Amino acid sequence: MSISLLFKIAAVGILVSVLGQVLKHAGREEQAFLTSLAGLLLVLFWIVPYISELFRTIQDLFSL
């Protein structure tokens, strides 16, 4: 895992939290929720390959 991925995740977290707060104060709770959900899905799509690689490594380690 590279350090740039961690910076991307941090940037998405900061952006989503700021947008969520702005939308909540504007009275648009539904859009704030959808923004949070979109940020979560984006980060999950970035992390899924690393998780599958981790499981393959564990499987090879224990020879399952």
PDB file of N, CA, C and O in Angstrom, chain B, residues numbered from 101:
ATOM      1  N   MET B 101       0.842  -1.168   0.000  1.00  0.00           N
ATOM      2  CA  MET B 101       0.000   0.000   0.000  1.00  0.00           C
ATOM      3  C   MET B 101       0.891   1.237   0.000  1.00  0.00           C
ATOM      4  O   MET B 101       1.839   1.340   0.779  1.00  0.00           O
ATOM      5  N   SER B 102       0.579   2.141  -0.861  1.00  0.00           N
ATOM      6  CA  SER B 102       1.412   3.332  -0.978  1.00  0.00           C
ATOM      7  C   SER B 102       0.869   4.453  -0.096  1.00  0.00           C
ATOM      8  O   SER B 102      -0.299   4.455   0.295  1.00  0.00           O
ATOM      9  N   ILE B 103       1.726   5.376   0.194  1.00  0.00           N
ATOM     10  CA  ILE B 103       1.342   6.507   1.034  1.00  0.00           C
ATOM     11  C   ILE B 103       0.357   7.423   0.304  1.00  0.00           C
ATOM     12  O   ILE B 103      -0.430   8.124   0.941  1.00  0.00           O
ATOM     13  N   SER B 104       0.401   7.415  -1.023  1.00  0.00           N
ATOM     14  CA  SER B 104      -0.529   8.264  -1.772  1.00  0.00           C
ATOM     15  C   SER B 104      -1.973   7.816  -1.576  1.00  0.00           C
ATOM     16  O   SER B 104      -2.884   8.643  -1.588  1.00  0.00           O
ATOM     17  N   LEU B 105      -2.191   6.500  -1.392  1.00  0.00           N
ATOM     18  CA  LEU B 105      -3.545   6.014  -1.131  1.00  0.00           C
ATOM     19  C   LEU B 105      -4.056   6.549   0.203  1.00  0.00           C
ATOM     20  O   LEU B 105      -5.225   6.916   0.317  1.00  0.00           O
ATOM     21  N   LEU B 106      -3.197   6.595   1.202  1.00  0.00           N
ATOM     22  CA  LEU B 106      -3.605   7.140   2.497  1.00  0.00           C
ATOM     23  C   LEU B 106      -3.949   8.624   2.394  1.00  0.00           C
ATOM     24  O   LEU B 106      -4.895   9.092   3.028  1.00  0.00           O
ATOM     25  N   PHE B 107      -3.180   9.359   1.597  1.00  0.00           N
ATOM     26  CA  PHE B 107      -3.493  10.778   1.403  1.00  0.00           C
ATOM     27  C   PHE B 107      -4.805  10.959   0.647  1.00  0.00           C
ATOM     28  O   PHE B 107      -5.566  11.881   0.940  1.00  0.00           O
ATOM     29  N   LYS B 108      -5.076  10.081  -0.326  1.00  0.00           N
ATOM     30  CA  LYS B 108      -6.346  10.156  -1.056  1.00  0.00           C
ATOM     31  C   LYS B 108      -7.517   9.897  -0.121  1.00  0.00           C
ATOM     32  O   LYS B 108      -8.526  10.601  -0.170  1.00  0.00           O
ATOM     33  N   ILE B 109      -7.382   8.880   0.735  1.00  0.00           N
ATOM     34  CA  ILE B 109      -8.456   8.552   1.671  1.00  0.00           C
ATOM     35  C   ILE B 109      -8.679   9.708   2.646  1.00  0.00           C
ATOM     36  O   ILE B 109      -9.821  10.044   2.959  1.00  0.00           O
ATOM     37  N   ALA B 110      -7.603  10.310   3.122  1.00  0.00           N
ATOM     38  CA  ALA B 110      -7.729  11.452   4.029  1.00  0.00           C
ATOM     39  C   ALA B 110      -8.399  12.634   3.331  1.00  0.00           C
ATOM     40  O   ALA B 110      -9.237  13.317   3.921  1.00  0.00           O
ATOM     41  N   ALA B 111      -8.029  12.873   2.075  1.00  0.00           N
ATOM     42  CA  ALA B 111      -8.636  13.982   1.331  1.00  0.00           C
ATOM     43  C   ALA B 111     -10.124  13.750   1.121  1.00  0.00           C
ATOM     44  O   ALA B 111     -10.921  14.678   1.255  1.00  0.00           O
ATOM     45  N   VAL B 112     -10.502  12.531   0.795  1.00  0.00           N
ATOM     46  CA  VAL B 112     -11.923  12.226   0.617  1.00  0.00           C
ATOM     47  C   VAL B 112     -12.659  12.393   1.946  1.00  0.00           C
ATOM     48  O   VAL B 112     -13.770  12.923   1.972  1.00  0.00           O
ATOM     49  N   GLY B 113     -12.061  11.954   3.032  1.00  0.00           N
ATOM     50  CA  GLY B 113     -12.693  12.112   4.340  1.00  0.00           C
ATOM     51  C   GLY B 113     -12.918  13.565   4.704  1.00  0.00           C
ATOM     52  O   GLY B 113     -13.989  13.931   5.188  1.00  0.00           O
ATOM     53  N   ILE B 114     -11.918  14.390   4.475  1.00  0.00           N
ATOM     54  CA  ILE B 114     -12.048  15.821   4.775  1.00  0.00           C
ATOM     55  C   ILE B 114     -13.109  16.465   3.885  1.00  0.00           C
ATOM     56  O   ILE B 114     -13.949  17.230   4.360  1.00  0.00           O
ATOM     57  N   LEU B 115     -13.064  16.150   2.597  1.00  0.00           N
ATOM     58  CA  LEU B 115     -14.025  16.724   1.658  1.00  0.00           C
ATOM     59  C   LEU B 115     -15.451  16.302   1.992  1.00  0.00           C
ATOM     60  O   LEU B 115     -16.361  17.131   1.972  1.00  0.00           O
ATOM     61  N   VAL B 116     -15.654  15.034   2.297  1.00  0.00           N
ATOM     62  CA  VAL B 116     -16.989  14.542   2.620  1.00  0.00           C
ATOM     63  C   VAL B 116     -17.491  15.167   3.912  1.00  0.00           C
ATOM     64  O   VAL B 116     -18.668  15.515   4.006  1.00  0.00           O
ATOM     65  N   SER B 117     -16.631  15.316   4.901  1.00  0.00           N
ATOM     66  CA  SER B 117     -17.092  15.910   6.163  1.00  0.00           C
ATOM     67  C   SER B 117     -17.461  17.380   5.983  1.00  0.00           C
ATOM     68  O   SER B 117     -18.451  17.842   6.551  1.00  0.00           O
ATOM     69  N   VAL B 118     -16.686  18.109   5.207  1.00  0.00           N
ATOM     70  CA  VAL B 118     -17.016  19.523   4.964  1.00  0.00           C
ATOM     71  C   VAL B 118     -18.314  19.646   4.179  1.00  0.00           C
ATOM     72  O   VAL B 118     -19.182  20.448   4.526  1.00  0.00           O
ATOM     73  N   LEU B 119     -18.446  18.846   3.113  1.00  0.00           N
ATOM     74  CA  LEU B 119     -19.683  18.897   2.328  1.00  0.00           C
ATOM     75  C   LEU B 119     -20.880  18.465   3.157  1.00  0.00           C
ATOM     76  O   LEU B 119     -21.961  19.040   3.035  1.00  0.00           O
ATOM     77  N   GLY B 120     -20.695  17.458   3.996  1.00  0.00           N
ATOM     78  CA  GLY B 120     -21.792  17.004   4.849  1.00  0.00           C
ATOM     79  C   GLY B 120     -22.254  18.082   5.810  1.00  0.00           C
ATOM     80  O   GLY B 120     -23.454  18.272   6.007  1.00  0.00           O
ATOM     81  N   GLN B 121     -21.302  18.790   6.412  1.00  0.00           N
ATOM     82  CA  GLN B 121     -21.672  19.862   7.333  1.00  0.00           C
ATOM     83  C   GLN B 121     -22.381  21.009   6.613  1.00  0.00           C
ATOM     84  O   GLN B 121     -23.358  21.559   7.123  1.00  0.00           O
ATOM     85  N   VAL B 122     -21.891  21.363   5.440  1.00  0.00           N
ATOM     86  CA  VAL B 122     -22.526  22.444   4.670  1.00  0.00           C
ATOM     87  C   VAL B 122     -23.941  22.053   4.278  1.00  0.00           C
ATOM     88  O   VAL B 122     -24.871  22.851   4.394  1.00  0.00           O
ATOM     89  N   LEU B 123     -24.096  20.822   3.814  1.00  0.00           N
ATOM     90  CA  LEU B 123     -25.430  20.382   3.402  1.00  0.00           C
ATOM     91  C   LEU B 123     -26.377  20.252   4.588  1.00  0.00           C
ATOM     92  O   LEU B 123     -27.562  20.559   4.455  1.00  0.00           O
ATOM     93  N   LYS B 124     -25.895  19.810   5.737  1.00  0.00           N
ATOM     94  CA  LYS B 124     -26.759  19.699   6.915  1.00  0.00           C
ATOM     95  C   LYS B 124     -27.225  21.067   7.395  1.00  0.00           C
ATOM     96  O   LYS B 124     -28.379  21.235   7.786  1.00  0.00           O
ATOM     97  N   HIS B 125     -26.322  22.040   7.362  1.00  0.00           N
ATOM     98  CA  HIS B 125     -26.708  23.391   7.788  1.00  0.00           C
ATOM     99  C   HIS B 125     -27.644  24.048   6.788  1.00  0.00           C
ATOM    100  O   HIS B 125     -28.384  24.967   7.139  1.00  0.00           O
ATOM    101  N   ALA B 126     -27.616  23.584   5.543  1.00  0.00           N
ATOM    102  CA  ALA B 126     -28.529  24.108   4.528  1.00  0.00           C
ATOM    103  C   ALA B 126     -29.878  23.395   4.562  1.00  0.00           C
ATOM    104  O   ALA B 126     -30.791  23.745   3.813  1.00  0.00           O
ATOM    105  N   GLY B 127     -30.001  22.395   5.435  1.00  0.00           N
ATOM    106  CA  GLY B 127     -31.267  21.693   5.549  1.00  0.00           C
ATOM    107  C   GLY B 127     -31.436  20.570   4.545  1.00  0.00           C
ATOM    108  O   GLY B 127     -32.558  20.131   4.292  1.00  0.00           O
ATOM    109  N   ARG B 128     -30.360  20.107   3.979  1.00  0.00           N
ATOM    110  CA  ARG B 128     -30.424  19.035   2.977  1.00  0.00           C
ATOM    111  C   ARG B 128     -29.752  17.779   3.535  1.00  0.00           C
ATOM    112  O   ARG B 128     -28.675  17.372   3.100  1.00  0.00           O
ATOM    113  N   GLU B 129     -30.428  17.190   4.508  1.00  0.00           N
ATOM    114  CA  GLU B 129     -29.866  16.014   5.173  1.00  0.00           C
ATOM    115  C   GLU B 129     -29.747  14.819   4.234  1.00  0.00           C
ATOM    116  O   GLU B 129     -28.818  14.020   4.359  1.00  0.00           O
ATOM    117  N   GLU B 130     -30.692  14.691   3.285  1.00  0.00           N
ATOM    118  CA  GLU B 130     -30.646  13.561   2.357  1.00  0.00           C
ATOM    119  C   GLU B 130     -29.406  13.625   1.467  1.00  0.00           C
ATOM    120  O   GLU B 130     -28.747  12.610   1.244  1.00  0.00           O
ATOM    121  N   GLN B 131     -29.091  14.812   0.963  1.00  0.00           N
ATOM    122  CA  GLN B 131     -27.900  14.966   0.138  1.00  0.00           C
ATOM    123  C   GLN B 131     -26.628  14.774   0.943  1.00  0.00           C
ATOM    124  O   GLN B 131     -25.634  14.266   0.426  1.00  0.00           O
ATOM    125  N   ALA B 132     -26.655  15.179   2.208  1.00  0.00           N
ATOM    126  CA  ALA B 132     -25.494  14.966   3.075  1.00  0.00           C
ATOM    127  C   ALA B 132     -25.258  13.479   3.280  1.00  0.00           C
ATOM    128  O   ALA B 132     -24.116  13.019   3.252  1.00  0.00           O
ATOM    129  N   PHE B 133     -26.339  12.720   3.489  1.00  0.00           N
ATOM    130  CA  PHE B 133     -26.216  11.275   3.641  1.00  0.00           C
ATOM    131  C   PHE B 133     -25.687  10.638   2.360  1.00  0.00           C
ATOM    132  O   PHE B 133     -24.811   9.774   2.415  1.00  0.00           O
ATOM    133  N   LEU B 134     -26.206  11.053   1.217  1.00  0.00           N
ATOM    134  CA  LEU B 134     -25.749  10.488  -0.053  1.00  0.00           C
ATOM    135  C   LEU B 134     -24.292  10.849  -0.341  1.00  0.00           C
ATOM    136  O   LEU B 134     -23.564  10.062  -0.945  1.00  0.00           O
ATOM    137  N   THR B 135     -23.871  12.023   0.085  1.00  0.00           N
ATOM    138  CA  THR B 135     -22.469  12.407  -0.068  1.00  0.00           C
ATOM    139  C   THR B 135     -21.573  11.524   0.781  1.00  0.00           C
ATOM    140  O   THR B 135     -20.514  11.087   0.330  1.00  0.00           O
ATOM    141  N   SER B 136     -21.996  11.261   2.008  1.00  0.00           N
ATOM    142  CA  SER B 136     -21.223  10.366   2.878  1.00  0.00           C
ATOM    143  C   SER B 136     -21.169   8.961   2.299  1.00  0.00           C
ATOM    144  O   SER B 136     -20.122   8.315   2.324  1.00  0.00           O
ATOM    145  N   LEU B 137     -22.284   8.492   1.783  1.00  0.00           N
ATOM    146  CA  LEU B 137     -22.340   7.160   1.191  1.00  0.00           C
ATOM    147  C   LEU B 137     -21.448   7.077  -0.039  1.00  0.00           C
ATOM    148  O   LEU B 137     -20.761   6.074  -0.234  1.00  0.00           O
ATOM    149  N   ALA B 138     -21.447   8.103  -0.864  1.00  0.00           N
ATOM    150  CA  ALA B 138     -20.593   8.114  -2.055  1.00  0.00           C
ATOM    151  C   ALA B 138     -19.116   8.111  -1.673  1.00  0.00           C
ATOM    152  O   ALA B 138     -18.314   7.427  -2.309  1.00  0.00           O
ATOM    153  N   GLY B 139     -18.751   8.861  -0.649  1.00  0.00           N
ATOM    154  CA  GLY B 139     -17.364   8.863  -0.185  1.00  0.00           C
ATOM    155  C   GLY B 139     -16.944   7.511   0.343  1.00  0.00           C
ATOM    156  O   GLY B 139     -15.832   7.052   0.083  1.00  0.00           O
ATOM    157  N   LEU B 140     -17.835   6.868   1.086  1.00  0.00           N
ATOM    158  CA  LEU B 140     -17.546   5.535   1.612  1.00  0.00           C
ATOM    159  C   LEU B 140     -17.356   4.531   0.487  1.00  0.00           C
ATOM    160  O   LEU B 140     -16.419   3.733   0.519  1.00  0.00           O
ATOM    161  N   LEU B 141     -18.235   4.564  -0.508  1.00  0.00           N
ATOM    162  CA  LEU B 141     -18.119   3.632  -1.632  1.00  0.00           C
ATOM    163  C   LEU B 141     -16.849   3.871  -2.439  1.00  0.00           C
ATOM    164  O   LEU B 141     -16.215   2.921  -2.898  1.00  0.00           O
ATOM    165  N   LEU B 142     -16.482   5.116  -2.610  1.00  0.00           N
ATOM    166  CA  LEU B 142     -15.258   5.432  -3.341  1.00  0.00           C
ATOM    167  C   LEU B 142     -14.036   4.863  -2.636  1.00  0.00           C
ATOM    168  O   LEU B 142     -13.166   4.266  -3.270  1.00  0.00           O
ATOM    169  N   VAL B 143     -13.973   5.049  -1.332  1.00  0.00           N
ATOM    170  CA  VAL B 143     -12.834   4.531  -0.570  1.00  0.00           C
ATOM    171  C   VAL B 143     -12.844   3.004  -0.567  1.00  0.00           C
ATOM    172  O   VAL B 143     -11.785   2.382  -0.649  1.00  0.00           O
ATOM    173  N   LEU B 144     -14.020   2.397  -0.473  1.00  0.00           N
ATOM    174  CA  LEU B 144     -14.091   0.936  -0.512  1.00  0.00           C
ATOM    175  C   LEU B 144     -13.598   0.390  -1.847  1.00  0.00           C
ATOM    176  O   LEU B 144     -12.915  -0.634  -1.876  1.00  0.00           O
ATOM    177  N   PHE B 145     -13.927   1.048  -2.942  1.00  0.00           N
ATOM    178  CA  PHE B 145     -13.442   0.595  -4.243  1.00  0.00           C
ATOM    179  C   PHE B 145     -11.926   0.695  -4.336  1.00  0.00           C
ATOM    180  O   PHE B 145     -11.292  -0.104  -5.026  1.00  0.00           O
ATOM    181  N   TRP B 146     -11.345   1.662  -3.654  1.00  0.00           N
ATOM    182  CA  TRP B 146      -9.882   1.786  -3.650  1.00  0.00           C
ATOM    183  C   TRP B 146      -9.239   0.710  -2.784  1.00  0.00           C
ATOM    184  O   TRP B 146      -8.139   0.248  -3.089  1.00  0.00           O
ATOM    185  N   ILE B 147      -9.914   0.303  -1.700  1.00  0.00           N
ATOM    186  CA  ILE B 147      -9.311  -0.603  -0.733  1.00  0.00           C
ATOM    187  C   ILE B 147      -9.554  -2.078  -1.053  1.00  0.00           C
ATOM    188  O   ILE B 147      -8.762  -2.924  -0.638  1.00  0.00           O
ATOM    189  N   VAL B 148     -10.609  -2.406  -1.768  1.00  0.00           N
ATOM    190  CA  VAL B 148     -10.952  -3.808  -2.039  1.00  0.00           C
ATOM    191  C   VAL B 148      -9.799  -4.598  -2.655  1.00  0.00           C
ATOM    192  O   VAL B 148      -9.580  -5.733  -2.230  1.00  0.00           O
ATOM    193  N   PRO B 149      -9.048  -4.079  -3.625  1.00  0.00           N
ATOM    194  CA  PRO B 149      -7.916  -4.879  -4.147  1.00  0.00           C
ATOM    195  C   PRO B 149      -6.871  -5.212  -3.086  1.00  0.00           C
ATOM    196  O   PRO B 149      -6.290  -6.296  -3.116  1.00  0.00           O
ATOM    197  N   TYR B 150      -6.627  -4.308  -2.160  1.00  0.00           N
ATOM    198  CA  TYR B 150      -5.662  -4.574  -1.099  1.00  0.00           C
ATOM    199  C   TYR B 150      -6.185  -5.626  -0.122  1.00  0.00           C
ATOM    200  O   TYR B 150      -5.415  -6.441   0.386  1.00  0.00           O
ATOM    201  N   ILE B 151      -7.486  -5.609   0.139  1.00  0.00           N
ATOM    202  CA  ILE B 151      -8.069  -6.608   1.027  1.00  0.00           C
ATOM    203  C   ILE B 151      -8.008  -7.991   0.384  1.00  0.00           C
ATOM    204  O   ILE B 151      -7.681  -8.971   1.053  1.00  0.00           O
ATOM    205  N   SER B 152      -8.318  -8.075  -0.900  1.00  0.00           N
ATOM    206  CA  SER B 152      -8.247  -9.379  -1.566  1.00  0.00           C
ATOM    207  C   SER B 152      -6.805  -9.887  -1.621  1.00  0.00           C
ATOM    208  O   SER B 152      -6.562 -11.087  -1.491  1.00  0.00           O
ATOM    209  N   GLU B 153      -5.853  -8.977  -1.814  1.00  0.00           N
ATOM    210  CA  GLU B 153      -4.441  -9.369  -1.788  1.00  0.00           C
ATOM    211  C   GLU B 153      -4.050  -9.879  -0.399  1.00  0.00           C
ATOM    212  O   GLU B 153      -3.295 -10.845  -0.284  1.00  0.00           O
ATOM    213  N   LEU B 154      -4.555  -9.242   0.645  1.00  0.00           N
ATOM    214  CA  LEU B 154      -4.291  -9.690   2.011  1.00  0.00           C
ATOM    215  C   LEU B 154      -4.827 -11.097   2.232  1.00  0.00           C
ATOM    216  O   LEU B 154      -4.136 -11.935   2.810  1.00  0.00           O
ATOM    217  N   PHE B 155      -6.049 -11.368   1.782  1.00  0.00           N
ATOM    218  CA  PHE B 155      -6.624 -12.700   1.950  1.00  0.00           C
ATOM    219  C   PHE B 155      -5.845 -13.748   1.163  1.00  0.00           C
ATOM    220  O   PHE B 155      -5.648 -14.864   1.643  1.00  0.00           O
ATOM    221  N   ARG B 156      -5.400 -13.394  -0.046  1.00  0.00           N
ATOM    222  CA  ARG B 156      -4.588 -14.342  -0.825  1.00  0.00           C
ATOM    223  C   ARG B 156      -3.266 -14.625  -0.122  1.00  0.00           C
ATOM    224  O   ARG B 156      -2.805 -15.766  -0.109  1.00  0.00           O
ATOM    225  N   THR B 157      -2.659 -13.611   0.455  1.00  0.00           N
ATOM    226  CA  THR B 157      -1.401 -13.796   1.177  1.00  0.00           C
ATOM    227  C   THR B 157      -1.590 -14.686   2.396  1.00  0.00           C
ATOM    228  O   THR B 157      -0.767 -15.562   2.662  1.00  0.00           O
ATOM    229  N   ILE B 158      -2.671 -14.464   3.137  1.00  0.00           N
ATOM    230  CA  ILE B 158      -2.958 -15.303   4.306  1.00  0.00           C
ATOM    231  C   ILE B 158      -3.235 -16.734   3.870  1.00  0.00           C
ATOM    232  O   ILE B 158      -2.788 -17.677   4.522  1.00  0.00           O
ATOM    233  N   GLN B 159      -3.960 -16.905   2.784  1.00  0.00           N
ATOM    234  CA  GLN B 159      -4.242 -18.237   2.273  1.00  0.00           C
ATOM    235  C   GLN B 159      -2.961 -18.941   1.867  1.00  0.00           C
ATOM    236  O   GLN B 159      -2.782 -20.121   2.168  1.00  0.00           O
ATOM    237  N   ASP B 160      -2.068 -18.238   1.190  1.00  0.00           N
ATOM    238  CA  ASP B 160      -0.783 -18.843   0.813  1.00  0.00           C
ATOM    239  C   ASP B 160       0.079 -19.137   2.035  1.00  0.00           C
ATOM    240  O   ASP B 160       0.807 -20.129   2.061  1.00  0.00           O
ATOM    241  N   LEU B 161      -0.002 -18.290   3.031  1.00  0.00           N
ATOM    242  CA  LEU B 161       0.805 -18.475   4.227  1.00  0.00           C
ATOM    243  C   LEU B 161       0.406 -19.741   4.979  1.00  0.00           C
ATOM    244  O   LEU B 161       1.263 -20.492   5.445  1.00  0.00           O
ATOM    245  N   PHE B 162      -0.892 -19.968   5.093  1.00  0.00           N
ATOM    246  CA  PHE B 162      -1.368 -21.134   5.806  1.00  0.00           C
ATOM    247  C   PHE B 162      -1.657 -22.311   4.885  1.00  0.00           C
ATOM    248  O   PHE B 162      -2.090 -23.364   5.352  1.00  0.00           O
ATOM    249  N   SER B 163      -1.428 -22.154   3.604  1.00  0.00           N
ATOM    250  CA  SER B 163      -1.636 -23.202   2.588  1.00  0.00           C
ATOM    251  C   SER B 163      -3.005 -23.831   2.672  1.00  0.00           C
ATOM    252  O   SER B 163      -3.147 -25.048   2.788  1.00  0.00           O
ATOM    253  N   LEU B 164      -4.002 -22.984   2.612  1.00  0.00           N
ATOM    254  CA  LEU B 164      -5.376 -23.480   2.682  1.00  0.00           C
ATOM    255  C   LEU B 164      -5.929 -23.774   1.309  1.00  0.00           C
ATOM    256  O   LEU B 164      -7.077 -24.200   1.185  1.00  0.00           O
TER     257      LEU B 164
END
